[in-house]
């Protein structure tokens, strides 16, 4: 009897019907291209590379807090012993 109540409580869903979003009559204003300073898409630090403590200390002593985008891509490959050839944009 409990199974019948559960089955009756379920909504009927037809897979062929998909809800349509209401269409707006006024077009959205165009978005402006906003360019700012460099923002890394990776929020990792040098500690995530599992470097030796001496290397981490030297990096911190030099004032670096976060790896650049090219460092983020190349350091793991170099740690694995692979040859690395990379090029970064100026100032990155």
C-alpha positions as CSV (number, residue, x, y, z in Angstrom):
1,X,0.0,0.0,0.0
2,X,2.9,2.4,0.7
3,X,4.3,1.6,-2.7
4,X,1.1,2.8,-4.3
5,X,1.2,6.1,-2.4
6,X,4.8,6.7,-3.5
7,X,4.0,5.9,-7.2
8,X,1.0,8.3,-7.0
9,X,3.1,11.0,-5.6
10,X,5.6,10.9,-8.4
11,X,5.1,13.5,-11.2
12,X,4.4,12.3,-14.7
13,X,7.4,13.3,-16.9
14,X,7.4,13.0,-20.7
15,X,10.9,12.8,-22.0
16,X,9.9,14.3,-25.4
17,X,8.7,17.5,-23.8
18,X,11.5,19.9,-22.8
19,X,10.8,23.1,-21.0
20,X,11.4,26.2,-23.2
21,X,12.9,29.3,-21.7
22,X,10.7,32.4,-22.2
23,X,12.1,34.5,-25.0
24,X,12.7,38.2,-24.3
25,X,11.4,40.7,-26.7
26,X,14.2,43.2,-26.1
27,X,17.8,42.3,-26.9
28,X,20.4,42.4,-24.2
29,X,22.8,45.3,-24.4
30,X,26.2,44.3,-25.8
31,X,28.9,43.5,-23.3
32,X,32.0,45.7,-23.3
33,X,35.4,44.1,-23.5
34,X,37.0,44.8,-20.2
35,X,40.7,44.3,-20.1
36,X,42.6,44.4,-16.8
37,X,45.8,43.3,-15.3
38,X,47.1,39.7,-15.5
39,X,45.0,37.2,-13.5
40,X,46.1,33.7,-13.2
41,X,43.6,31.0,-13.8
42,X,45.4,28.7,-11.4
43,X,45.3,29.5,-7.7
44,X,48.1,27.1,-6.8
45,X,51.3,28.0,-5.1
46,X,54.8,26.7,-5.4
47,X,54.1,24.3,-2.5
48,X,51.8,22.3,-4.8
49,X,54.7,21.2,-6.9
50,X,56.2,19.2,-3.9
51,X,59.6,20.8,-4.3
52,X,62.4,20.3,-1.9
53,X,62.3,22.5,1.2
54,X,65.5,24.3,0.2
55,X,64.0,25.2,-3.2
56,X,60.8,26.4,-1.5
57,X,62.7,28.6,0.9
58,X,64.8,30.1,-1.9
59,X,61.6,30.9,-3.9
60,X,60.0,32.6,-0.9
61,X,63.2,34.4,-0.1
62,X,63.2,35.8,-3.6
63,X,59.7,37.2,-3.0
64,X,57.7,34.9,-5.3
65,X,54.3,33.7,-4.0
66,X,52.6,32.1,-7.0
67,X,53.9,30.5,-10.2
68,X,53.2,32.2,-13.5
69,X,51.1,30.5,-16.0
70,X,54.1,29.1,-17.9
71,X,55.7,27.9,-14.7
72,X,52.5,26.2,-13.7
73,X,52.5,24.3,-17.0
74,X,56.3,23.5,-17.2
75,X,57.5,22.7,-13.7
76,X,55.4,19.5,-13.3
77,X,56.8,18.3,-16.7
78,X,60.3,19.1,-15.6
79,X,59.9,17.3,-12.3
80,X,58.9,14.2,-14.2
81,X,62.2,14.4,-16.1
82,X,60.7,15.4,-19.4
83,X,62.5,17.9,-21.7
84,X,60.8,21.3,-21.5
85,X,60.7,24.0,-24.1
86,X,58.4,26.9,-23.3
87,X,57.7,30.4,-24.3
88,X,55.9,33.0,-22.2
89,X,54.4,36.4,-23.1
90,X,56.5,39.3,-21.9
91,X,55.8,40.2,-18.3
92,X,54.0,36.9,-17.5
